[in-house]
Amino acid sequence: MFVSFFPQPKLFFTSAAVWSLAAILFWFFGGEQLGAVFGLPPAAAGTPPIIGIAVLWSKPFLWFYIYFVACVAIFYAFWSWYAPHPWQNWSILMTAVILFFIYFNVQVSVAVNNWYGPFFDYVQGLMSGTGKSTDSEFYIGLADFSWLALVGMNVQVVNAFIVSHWIFRWRTAMNDYFMANWGRLRHIEGASQRIQEDTMRFSQIMEDLGSTFVQSIMTLIAFLPVLIQLQAHITELPIVGAIPQPLVVAALGWCLFGTISVMVAGLKLPGLQFRNQRVEAAYRKELVYGEDHADRAQPATTAQLFANVRRNYFKLYFHYIYFNVVRYTYLQADNIFSLLILGPSLVAHKITFGALNQISNAFGKVTNSLQFLLNSWSTIVELQSVHKRLRAFEATLQGEQLPIIDQHYLEREQAGMRPEDQPAS
């Protein structure tokens, strides 16, 4: 699943994590200030944030774009020299493009959150009659949001298109790798299903789950400082009272409670899903044999196999009852949790309408990021099931020297040539 698309996967992912951590640490401990050497200094301390679309091409942002490209170029150059791989342009460069677009959209969300404060304070002034404005000023304020939303939406569309192609390239790499070893895999039960269906499902799940996971991490990194800054308006929490970092503690505690609750409720689901796939495969296999052999797929046999399918599904449905009760109860409570913790400050008139919207939005972003496991548990269960089957399938090849996939074939495949266009060997 991985060696077909990534160079030396274990070392590659380890080096990517170490290099990313080093780049992040260097950025926060000197790299951000290094932009001043090139005329792109960071914003001065205490400077109000830039409101609107202009923040995305401000000097601090331009310096980050350059820094990101430099880090990716160094990483790509190393792996191109150390372990060249036919899919390195997609597995490294296009991965970096996807990560950048996700980061960019997160920053658009931060810019929108910064817009909430002054605009909704302005709206509060209009509603209470304490502020004066013209129609043009009101629509100019809305235009700031409209430009941010328009750019964010289009970047998200482009990124979704690139992610879809990136995932299909990964599936193509897996398909080529398995077909290069087809002579040793064809005798395994369900080999055709593993190569065609499971690689397809693995790719589709990774497309959704991978993007969501990365976006959750980047959203958490971007909005946690925003939440820390905004909690200056909050002095105490209900029941707990006054504590340091109240919003951060509330977000972490609430998400930890929800994640543990859902994980405990869903402990049995991965094994049940895996067993479901096994009985489904047994039933399907007998039907396939029945297409070519009159003595196969007899009513008594298929009835027994389908009874196994029914029994497993009914068991799965039962366990999903209490899992969904826990999950949906928590998600419904999550809709009002931010208002619960802001209650004392609202009653004491300590926050304005703009600050309320900023805090609620930032708190929601942070908690949604921390709730990744909770929101994606069903998808993770399905991924675990597919991963188990593919790992069992690959076990046949472990410990053996695998043939190298023809380099020219992969180059033609990446170039989009059809099989009939390829020259005869």
N, C-alpha and C positions, 0 to 999 in steps of 0.2 A: 504493500500500500504506500509506503514512503520511499523506499530505495529507488523506485521507478521514477520519482519526480524530484527528489531532493538528493544532493550529493552527501553521502555518508551521514544519514539522518541523525544518529545520536550525537555525533560531533557537531553537525551543522546546527541543530536546534540549541545545543549547549552554547556554542559560540555566539549564536544570534542573541540568546538571552544575556550572556555576559557582555557582549558588545553594546546591546541596547541599554543595559544598566550603567555601563561605563559612560555612554554618551549622555544619558540623563543626568548622572551625577556631575559630569564635567559642565553640563549646561547650567545647573543650579549653583555650582561652585566656581564660576569664572567664565564659562562659555557665553552666557548671556551678555555679560559686560564686555566681552571681547569684540562684540559688534561695534563698539564705539571707535575702535581702531579703523574701521572701514566706513565710518560716518553713519552707522546704524545703531545708535545707542539705545538701551532700554529706557522705558518711561521713568521719569524721575519719581522718587517716593512722594506720596501724597498727591500726585497728579490725578485729577478726575479721569475716569475711563472715557475713551472716545465713544460717542454714541452714534450708531449707524454703520453703514457699509464701509465707511472710510477706515475703520479699524483693521480691516482685513489686508490693506496694503500700507499700513503705518510702518514706520522704520523698525520697531521691534519684531513685527511679523515678517517683514522682508528678510531680516537677519536670520530668523528661525528657518525660513524656507531654504536659505543658502546652507545653513548648518545641517539641516536634514539631508539635503542632496549630497553634501560632502561625506557624511557618515555612511550613507548607502553606497556611494561610489567606492569608498575604501573597502567596505565589506564585500562588495561584488568583485572588486579587483583581486582581493585575496583568494576567494573561492574559485575564481576563474583560473588562477595560477595554481592553487594547491590541489584542487580536485575538479577539473572541468566536467561538466555534465550537459548532455544534450538539451535538457529542459531548464537550464539555469536562468535564461532570460525571463521565463515565466515564474519559476519558483523563487527567484530573488528580486529581480527588477520589478515585475508586475505586482509582486507581493508588497513591495515598498510603495508603489503607486496607490494600491488599495488602502494601505495603512495611512498614507498621507491624506487621501480623500476622507477617510473616517475621522481623522484628527481635525481636518478642515471643517467638517460638518459639526463636530463637537464645539469648535470655537465659534461657529455661527450661533449655536445654542447659547453659549456664554454671552455673546454680543446681544442676543435677544433678551436675555435675563437682565443685562445692564440697562437695556431700553425700558424694561418694565418700571423701574423705580421712578425716574423723573416723569415719565409719561403718565403713569397712574396717579402720582401726586398732583400733577397738572389737572387730570380729570377730576380728582377729589376736590381741588380748588374750584373748578367750574361747577361741580354739583352742589357744593356748599355755598356758592356765591361769593367766596373770598378771593377768587381769581378772575382776571379778565383776559379775554382772548378774541381773536378773529377767526373766521372760518379757514382762512389760508394757513394760519399757524397750526390749527388742529389737524388739517390734512397733511401738512408737512411732517408733523409728528407721526402720523400713520404711514407716511411714505418711507420713513426710516425703517419701520418694521417690514414693509412690503418688499423693499430691496433685499433685506437680509433673508426673508422667506423665499424670495424668487431664486436667489443665488444658491441657498441651501438645498432647495428642491431640485434644481438642475444638476448640482454636483452629486446629489444622492442618486439621481437617475443614471448619470454617467457611471458612477461607481457600481451600481447594480448590474449594468451591462458588462463592465469589465470583470466583476466577480463571477458572473455566469460563464464567461469565456475562460477565465482562469480555472474554474472548477472543472469545466469540460476538458481542458488540457490535462488536468490531473487524471481524470478518468481515462483519457486516451493513453497516457503514460502507463497506467495500471493495465489497461487492455493489451497494449503492446508487450509489456513485460510478461504477463501470463501467457499470451499466445506464443511468445518465443519459447516458453517451457511447456507448451501444450502436450507434447509427446509424453511427458512425465506426469501430467495432471489429468489427462483425459479419462483415466481409469478410476478417478475418485468419484464417489457418488455425488451427484449434483454439481459436477464441475462446470457445466454450461451455465447453470443458474448463478454460481458464484461469480463467474467472469462477467456475465451480462447483467443480471439483475442486482446482485449485491454491490458491484462497483458503481452502478447507477445510483442505488439508494445511498450508499456511502457518500458519493459526491453531492447529492442533493441535500442530505442532512448537514454535511460540512459547510455547504454554501450558506445555509440559514444559521446554523449554530456558531460557526466560526466568526462570521461577521458580527453577530450579536455579542459574542464574548469580547471581541476586540473593542467594539464600541462601548461596552459596559466598562471595561478597564480604563479607556481614555476618558469617558465621561466622569468616572470617579476621580481620576487625576485632575481633570480640569475644574470640576465643581466643588471639590472638597475645600480648596482655598477660598472659593467664593462663599461657601457656607460658613467657614470660620470668620470671614470678614463681616458677614451679615448678622452673625449671632451677637454682635455688639448691642443689638436692639433687645435681646432676650436676657433677662436676669435670673429667671428661675423656671423650673419645670413643675407640672402638677405632681403632687404626692412627694416627689424627690426633693423639691425645693431648689435652692441655689447651689449649683455645682460648676466646676470649671468646664469649658467647652460643652455647654448644654446641648446644642443642636447636634454636634458630632456624636456625643455619647448616646443621645436618643436615637439617631439614625442607625448607629452600629448595633445597639442593643435590640432595637426593633427588628432589624434585618436578620440578626443572628438567631433570634427567637423563631422567626418565620422559617428560615432555612432549615434549622434543626428539626422543627416540627414536621415540615414536608419531607425531609430526608428519612426521618423515622417512619412516617406513614407510608413511604414508598419503597421501603427496603426490599420487599419481596417482588416488586414489579419487574426488574431486569431479568431475574431467573424465570419468571412466568412468561415473559415475552420470548425468551430464548426457547423455552419448551414449546411455545405456540408455533414458532417457526419450524421446529422439528416435526411436529405432527402435521402441519400444513405441507411440508416437503414430502413426507411419506405418502400422504393422500394424493398429491399432485403426481408423484412418480408412478404410482399404480395406475392412474388415469392415462399417463403418457404411454406406459407399456400397453394398456388396453387399446390404444389407437392402432397398434401394429400386430397384436397377438390376441386372438379370439378367446384364449383361455385365461386371460388376465382381466382385471377390473370387473370381476364377477360381483353380483349384488351383495352377497354375504360379506365379501372382503371389503368392498367400498363402504358398506354400511358400518362395519366395525371401525374402519379408518376415520370415517366422518364422525362417528360417535366420540372418538378420541379428540377430534377437533372441537366438537361441541362442548365436551367436558372441560377442556382447557380454557375455552373462551368464557364459559360460565364462571369458572374459578377466577379468571382475570377480571371479569366484570364485578364480581363480589369484592375483590380487594381494591378496585378502583372506587368503590362507594366511600369508604372511610378516607381514602386518599383525597378525593375531590371535596369531601366535607371539610377537611383540614385546610386544603389549599384555598378554596373559595371563601371560607370564613375569614381567613387571614387577609385575602385580597380585598374583601369588602371593608374590613376594619382599616386597611391601609388607606382607603379613600378619605377617611376623616382623621387619621392619626396626626397629620401635621397641624390641623386645627385644634386638636386636643392639647398638644404641647404648647401652642401659641395662645391658648385661652387666657392664662393669667396676664400676659402682656397686652392682649387686646382689651381685656376688661379694665386694665390700669391705664389705657390710652398711651401706651409707650411706643406703638408702631403706627405708621401711616399706611394708607391704602397701597401706595407704591412699594413700601418695604414689605408689606404682607404678601404681595404678588411675587416679589423677588425671592423672599424666603421660602414660600410655598413651592415655587418652581424649582429652586436650587435643592431644596430638601427632597422633592420628588425625584429629581435626577439622580441624586446620591443614593436614595433608597432603591430606586429601580436598578441601578448598577449593582448594588449589593445583593439584590434579589435575583441575580442571573440564574442561579441553580434552581430557585423556586419556580421561576417563570418557564424554565426550559427543561424541567425534570422529565416530562413525558418524552420529549425529543431526545434527551440524553439516554433514556432507557432504550429507545429504538436504536440509537447509535451503538450502544453497548452490545445489543443483540447482533447487529450487522458486523461489528468489529470481531465478536467472538467467532462468527462463522468464517470470516475471511482469514483470521489468524489460524484457525484449525485447518483451513484450506492451504495456507502457506506453509504449515508445519512440514508438509511433504518435502519441501525444497530446502529446509534448514539443514545446515551442516554440509551442504553440497556446493560445488563450484557451479554457479549458474552461467549459462551462455550469455555473452554480451549481445544486446540487441544491436542489429545492424545500424551503424551511425548514419549512413546515407538514407536508409529507410526513414529514420526519425526526422532527419532534416527535410525530406520530401513531405512527410506527414505534417510537420509544423508549417511548411510553406503552403499547405492546403491542396496538394496534388492528389488527384484521385488514383486508385490503384491502376486503372487502365492507362493513366498518363505516365506511369513509372516505367523506365526502360527495363527491358528484360535483362536479368543477370546472366 
